[in-house]
């Protein structure tokens, strides 16, 4: 008795998730009005942004208040008031603020004499009580102070509208200075996952500046090499980095004095330490006998890789569209496979987009679906005949049926 064994295994992604349509660096992802007009400090605490401000005379607002913001409604969720044993709530003037991701505390540039001299200290994010004193910053007078915590080195970055950014130890000693990409750096944001620094700066003479919205944003690595783009702002007083968990792409929040908003700008999806989150072993696409395309790939390393999407286009230089569900990471050395059951008429080009804990990561070069490999039938003698028919070129599947019918005597 003859038996025909037909086995078709289709590997599909386990869960479909929304995939943000990438805009361009510098594009606005989210924007909310300022809760307080004189906002001059911003941080992201892992859940929400928080802002500091200088109260308007006669408003009744206390000095030293830090407000947690609902980024969708543009309203206050809660607030704390900075205080010390000799300086009660309402007596501390605040400038730039930063989230200490190691200690889960708030660093702030503060003053006790209405902004004539300043210090940098850390405070409890729940009670507002002082915890640690850094010291006097390199520039001790002025109005615009940006502050950022660098979790990769447990240090601080201080900006004061100067031609340099100051890298400080936690006792406020200068470790190094980094030249501004423009006339003066106003604030720095840092992403520990990609080792990228994002510095907002002013330079009316920059080709990217339009003379009015002259505030730009630059991505820099540890050596100061930079890529820069316009952010359509006039003055930015402080920055804060946020990963892609909420908005689909990583962003830098900027206090935008030009239109009294707090704005999240999209930033590039690249690393600044020269490392790739994923290393590709190979990737390929091949037609099957039933008209689908088998897309496969493998990696040799994965760093913070969550999974992948398969994208498709009709040409190598055309617009690519996500066509697969989310495909969870299995780890390096494990083969990945996904079937495109409805390929385009004509040519089909694919690429694999890695998704990391920080959002979209590395991407393969475009690769074209290749014709299937035709193998002759293999007949095995015995009680059972197993017929193995390889996938054929498009349009030849009826001929395979004719060959099969002839062999089986149907």
C-alpha positions as CSV (number, residue, x, y, z in Angstrom):
1,X,0.0,0.0,0.0
2,X,1.4,3.3,-1.0
3,X,1.2,6.3,1.3
4,X,1.9,9.9,0.5
5,X,3.4,11.9,3.4
6,X,2.8,15.7,3.0
7,X,4.1,17.9,5.8
8,X,3.8,21.7,5.7
9,X,5.1,23.7,8.7
10,X,4.3,27.3,8.8
11,X,6.0,29.4,11.4
12,X,4.1,32.5,12.4
13,X,4.8,35.2,15.0
14,X,3.2,34.6,18.4
15,X,1.7,38.0,19.0
16,X,0.9,41.0,16.8
17,X,1.7,44.4,18.2
18,X,1.4,47.9,16.8
19,X,4.4,49.1,15.0
20,X,5.1,52.9,14.9
21,X,5.4,54.4,11.5
22,X,8.8,56.0,11.8
23,X,8.9,59.7,11.2
24,X,12.2,61.6,11.0
25,X,14.6,62.8,13.6
26,X,13.5,66.1,14.9
27,X,9.8,65.5,14.2
28,X,7.3,66.2,17.0
29,X,5.9,63.0,18.6
30,X,4.1,64.6,21.5
31,X,3.4,68.1,22.7
32,X,1.6,69.5,25.7
33,X,1.2,73.1,27.1
34,X,3.4,74.1,29.9
35,X,1.7,73.7,33.3
36,X,3.8,76.6,34.5
37,X,5.0,79.4,32.2
38,X,8.5,79.7,33.8
39,X,9.3,76.0,33.4
40,X,13.1,75.6,33.4
41,X,13.8,71.9,34.3
42,X,12.6,68.5,33.1
43,X,13.3,64.9,33.8
44,X,11.8,61.5,32.9
45,X,11.5,59.2,36.0
46,X,10.7,56.0,34.1
47,X,7.0,56.6,34.1
48,X,6.3,60.3,33.6
49,X,8.1,63.5,33.0
50,X,8.5,66.0,35.9
51,X,9.1,69.7,35.6
52,X,10.5,72.5,37.8
53,X,9.7,76.1,37.4
54,X,10.2,79.6,38.8
55,X,6.9,81.0,40.3
56,X,5.4,84.1,38.8
57,X,5.3,86.9,41.3
58,X,1.9,87.0,43.0
59,X,0.8,83.6,41.8
60,X,1.1,82.0,45.2
61,X,3.0,79.1,43.8
62,X,5.9,77.9,46.1
63,X,9.5,78.0,45.1
64,X,11.1,74.6,44.8
65,X,8.0,72.8,43.5
66,X,8.5,69.8,41.2
67,X,5.4,68.6,39.3
68,X,4.7,65.2,37.8
69,X,2.9,65.7,34.4
70,X,0.2,63.7,32.6
71,X,1.7,63.9,29.1
72,X,-1.6,63.1,27.4
73,X,-3.8,65.6,29.2
74,X,-1.1,68.2,30.0
75,X,-2.2,68.4,33.6
76,X,-0.5,67.9,36.9
77,X,-0.6,64.4,38.5
78,X,1.2,65.2,41.7
79,X,3.9,67.5,43.1
80,X,6.6,67.7,45.8
81,X,8.3,70.7,47.3
82,X,12.1,70.7,47.8
83,X,13.2,71.4,51.4
84,X,16.1,71.3,53.7
85,X,16.5,71.7,57.4
86,X,17.6,75.4,57.0
87,X,15.5,76.0,53.8
88,X,11.8,75.1,54.1
89,X,9.5,74.5,51.2
90,X,9.0,77.7,49.3
91,X,12.5,79.1,49.8
92,X,14.5,77.1,47.2
93,X,14.8,78.4,43.7
94,X,15.2,75.5,41.2
95,X,16.9,75.3,37.8
96,X,17.6,72.2,35.8
97,X,16.7,68.8,37.2
98,X,17.7,65.2,36.4
99,X,16.6,61.7,37.3
100,X,19.2,59.5,39.1
101,X,18.4,56.1,37.6
102,X,20.8,54.4,40.0
103,X,19.5,55.8,43.3
104,X,16.0,56.7,42.1
105,X,16.4,60.3,43.3
106,X,16.2,63.8,41.8
107,X,19.3,66.0,41.2
108,X,18.5,69.7,41.0
109,X,20.3,73.0,40.4
110,X,19.1,75.1,43.4
111,X,19.6,78.6,44.7
112,X,18.8,80.2,48.1
113,X,19.2,83.8,47.0
114,X,16.8,84.1,44.1
115,X,19.2,82.8,41.5
116,X,22.3,84.8,42.3
117,X,24.4,81.7,43.3
118,X,23.7,78.0,42.8
119,X,24.5,74.5,44.1
120,X,23.7,71.0,42.9
121,X,21.9,68.7,45.3
122,X,19.8,65.5,45.3
123,X,16.4,65.1,46.8
124,X,13.9,62.4,47.7
125,X,11.4,62.1,44.8
126,X,8.5,61.4,47.2
127,X,9.1,63.8,50.1
128,X,11.3,66.4,48.5
129,X,13.8,66.2,51.4
130,X,17.5,66.8,50.6
131,X,19.7,63.7,50.4
132,X,23.1,64.6,49.1
133,X,25.2,67.7,48.2
134,X,27.3,67.7,45.1
135,X,28.6,71.3,45.4
136,X,28.9,74.5,43.4
137,X,28.6,74.1,39.6
138,X,31.3,75.4,37.3
139,X,29.1,78.4,36.2
140,X,27.4,79.8,39.3
141,X,25.3,82.6,37.9
142,X,22.9,83.0,35.1
143,X,19.4,81.8,34.1
144,X,19.6,78.7,31.9
145,X,20.9,75.6,33.5
146,X,20.6,72.1,32.1
147,X,21.3,69.0,34.2
148,X,21.5,65.3,33.4
149,X,22.5,62.2,35.2
150,X,24.9,59.8,33.3
151,X,24.1,56.3,34.5
152,X,26.9,54.7,32.6
153,X,29.5,56.4,34.7
154,X,27.5,57.6,37.8
155,X,28.2,61.2,37.0
156,X,26.4,64.4,36.0
157,X,26.4,66.7,33.0
158,X,25.9,70.4,33.6
159,X,25.1,73.0,30.9
160,X,24.8,76.8,31.3
161,X,24.4,78.3,27.8
162,X,28.2,78.1,27.4
163,X,30.4,76.8,24.5
164,X,31.0,73.6,26.5
165,X,29.2,70.9,28.5
166,X,30.7,70.1,31.9
167,X,31.1,66.5,32.9
168,X,31.0,66.4,36.7
169,X,31.7,63.9,39.5
170,X,29.0,63.6,42.2
171,X,31.1,66.1,44.3
172,X,30.9,68.6,41.4
173,X,34.6,68.2,40.3
174,X,35.1,68.7,36.6
175,X,36.0,65.4,34.9
176,X,36.0,66.8,31.3
177,X,34.5,69.4,29.1
178,X,32.9,68.7,25.7
179,X,32.7,71.4,23.1
180,X,29.3,72.6,22.0
181,X,28.1,71.6,18.5
182,X,27.0,75.2,18.2
183,X,27.5,78.6,19.9
184,X,26.3,77.4,23.2
185,X,24.9,74.2,24.7
186,X,21.8,74.7,26.7
187,X,21.1,71.2,28.0
188,X,22.1,67.5,27.6
189,X,20.1,64.3,27.7
190,X,21.6,60.8,27.9
191,X,20.5,57.4,26.8
192,X,22.4,54.7,28.7
193,X,21.2,51.9,26.4
194,X,22.8,53.4,23.3
195,X,25.5,55.6,24.9
196,X,24.1,58.6,23.0
197,X,24.2,62.2,24.3
198,X,21.5,64.6,23.0
199,X,22.5,68.2,23.3
200,X,20.3,71.1,22.5
201,X,22.2,74.2,21.4
202,X,21.8,77.5,19.6
203,X,23.6,78.6,16.5
204,X,21.8,81.1,14.2
205,X,24.6,80.7,11.6
206,X,24.0,76.9,11.3
207,X,22.7,75.8,7.9
208,X,19.9,74.0,9.6
209,X,18.8,77.2,11.4
210,X,16.1,79.3,9.7
211,X,17.1,82.4,11.7
212,X,14.0,82.3,13.9
213,X,13.7,78.7,15.1
214,X,17.5,78.5,15.6
215,X,17.6,75.9,18.4
216,X,19.0,72.6,17.2
217,X,19.5,69.1,18.7
218,X,22.7,67.1,18.2
219,X,23.4,63.4,18.9
220,X,26.9,62.9,20.1
221,X,29.0,60.0,21.1
222,X,31.6,60.0,23.9
223,X,34.2,61.5,21.6
224,X,32.0,64.4,20.7
225,X,31.3,63.4,17.1
226,X,27.8,64.5,16.3
227,X,24.8,64.3,14.0
228,X,22.4,67.3,14.3
229,X,18.9,68.2,13.2
230,X,16.3,70.9,13.6
231,X,13.8,70.8,16.4
232,X,11.7,73.9,15.5
233,X,12.3,75.5,18.9
234,X,13.6,78.9,19.9
235,X,15.0,78.4,23.4
236,X,15.3,75.0,25.2
237,X,16.1,75.2,28.9
238,X,16.5,71.5,29.8
239,X,16.3,68.1,28.1
240,X,15.2,64.6,29.2
241,X,15.5,61.3,27.3
242,X,12.7,58.8,27.2
243,X,12.9,55.3,25.7
244,X,10.4,54.0,23.1
245,X,8.1,52.1,25.4
246,X,5.3,54.6,25.4
247,X,5.5,56.4,22.0
248,X,6.9,53.7,19.7
249,X,10.2,55.6,19.2
250,X,12.7,57.1,21.6
251,X,12.3,60.8,22.2
252,X,14.0,63.8,23.8
253,X,11.7,66.0,25.8
254,X,12.5,69.7,25.5
255,X,11.1,72.7,27.3
256,X,10.2,74.9,24.4
257,X,10.1,78.5,25.3
258,X,9.2,79.5,21.7
259,X,5.6,78.3,22.0
260,X,5.3,77.6,25.8
261,X,5.1,73.9,25.4
262,X,6.8,70.7,26.5
263,X,7.7,68.8,23.4
264,X,8.9,65.3,22.7
265,X,11.1,65.1,19.5
266,X,11.9,61.9,17.8
267,X,15.6,60.9,17.8
268,X,17.6,58.6,15.5
269,X,17.4,54.9,16.0
270,X,21.2,54.3,16.2
271,X,23.8,53.5,18.8
272,X,26.7,55.8,19.6
273,X,29.2,53.3,21.1
274,X,29.9,51.5,17.8
275,X,28.1,48.4,18.9
276,X,25.2,46.8,17.2
277,X,22.3,45.3,19.3
278,X,22.2,42.4,16.9
279,X,24.7,40.7,14.5
280,X,23.2,38.9,11.6
281,X,24.6,35.5,10.6
282,X,22.5,35.3,7.4
283,X,19.1,36.2,6.0
284,X,17.3,35.1,2.8
285,X,13.9,34.7,1.1
286,X,12.9,31.9,-1.3
287,X,9.7,31.1,-3.2
288,X,7.8,27.9,-2.3
289,X,5.7,25.6,-4.5
290,X,2.4,27.0,-3.2
291,X,3.1,30.6,-4.1
292,X,4.3,31.8,-0.7
293,X,7.8,33.1,0.2
294,X,9.8,31.5,3.0
295,X,11.8,34.3,4.9
296,X,14.5,33.0,7.2
297,X,17.4,34.4,9.2
298,X,19.7,33.8,12.0
299,X,21.8,35.9,14.4
300,X,25.2,35.4,16.1
301,X,24.5,37.9,18.9
302,X,21.5,39.7,20.4
303,X,21.8,42.5,22.9
304,X,18.5,43.7,24.5
305,X,16.7,42.2,21.5
306,X,13.0,41.6,22.1
307,X,12.0,40.4,18.6
308,X,11.7,41.2,14.9
309,X,9.3,42.4,12.2
310,X,9.5,41.4,8.5
311,X,9.1,44.2,6.1
312,X,8.4,44.0,2.3
313,X,8.7,46.2,-0.8
314,X,8.4,45.7,-4.5
315,X,12.0,46.9,-5.1
316,X,15.2,47.4,-3.1
317,X,14.8,51.2,-3.0
318,X,11.0,51.3,-2.6
319,X,8.8,51.9,0.5
320,X,9.0,49.0,2.9
321,X,5.9,48.0,4.9
322,X,5.7,45.8,8.0
323,X,3.8,42.6,6.9
324,X,4.5,40.1,9.8
325,X,3.2,39.9,13.3
326,X,5.8,40.5,16.1
327,X,8.2,37.6,16.1
328,X,9.8,37.1,19.6
329,X,13.5,36.7,19.9
330,X,14.8,33.2,20.5
331,X,18.5,34.0,21.0
332,X,21.6,33.9,18.9
333,X,22.2,30.7,16.9
334,X,18.5,29.9,16.6
335,X,16.9,30.0,13.1
336,X,14.0,32.3,12.5
337,X,11.3,31.6,9.8
338,X,8.2,33.4,8.6
339,X,6.1,32.7,5.5
340,X,4.8,35.5,3.4
341,X,1.5,33.9,2.2
342,X,0.5,36.7,-0.1
343,X,3.6,38.0,-1.9
344,X,3.4,40.9,-4.3
345,X,3.0,40.3,-8.1
346,X,6.4,40.5,-9.6
347,X,9.5,41.2,-7.5
348,X,9.5,40.8,-3.7
349,X,12.2,42.4,-1.5
350,X,12.4,41.9,2.2
351,X,14.3,43.2,5.2
352,X,14.3,42.3,8.9
353,X,13.8,45.0,11.6
354,X,15.1,44.2,15.0
355,X,13.1,45.5,18.1
356,X,15.0,46.1,21.3
357,X,14.0,47.1,24.8
358,X,14.8,50.7,23.6
359,X,12.7,50.5,20.5
360,X,13.6,49.8,16.9
361,X,17.2,48.6,16.6
362,X,19.3,47.3,13.7
363,X,17.9,46.4,10.3
364,X,19.2,44.1,7.5
365,X,19.9,45.3,4.0
366,X,17.1,44.7,1.6
367,X,17.2,41.1,0.1
368,X,15.2,39.7,-2.9
369,X,13.1,36.5,-2.8
370,X,15.0,33.9,-4.9
371,X,13.5,31.2,-7.1
372,X,12.8,27.9,-5.5
373,X,15.2,24.9,-5.9
374,X,13.7,22.1,-8.0
375,X,14.6,18.6,-6.9
376,X,13.5,15.4,-8.7
377,X,11.2,13.0,-7.0
378,X,12.8,10.4,-4.8
379,X,11.1,7.0,-4.8
380,X,11.9,4.7,-1.9
381,X,11.2,0.9,-2.4
382,X,9.1,-0.9,0.1
383,X,5.7,-1.1,1.5
384,X,5.5,2.6,1.8
385,X,6.5,5.0,-0.9
386,X,7.5,8.5,0.3
387,X,7.5,11.1,-2.4
388,X,9.5,14.2,-1.7
389,X,8.7,17.0,-4.1
390,X,10.7,20.2,-3.7
391,X,9.2,23.6,-4.1
392,X,8.9,24.6,-7.7
393,X,9.2,27.9,-9.6
394,X,6.1,30.0,-9.8
395,X,3.7,28.6,-12.4
396,X,5.1,25.1,-12.5
397,X,3.0,23.6,-9.7
398,X,0.4,22.1,-12.1
399,X,3.3,20.3,-13.9
400,X,4.3,18.8,-10.5
401,X,0.8,17.5,-10.1
402,X,1.0,15.8,-13.6
403,X,4.3,14.2,-12.6
404,X,2.9,13.0,-9.3
405,X,-0.2,11.5,-11.0
406,X,2.0,9.7,-13.5
407,X,4.2,8.2,-10.7
408,X,1.2,7.0,-8.7
409,X,-0.7,5.7,-11.8
410,X,-3.7,7.9,-11.1
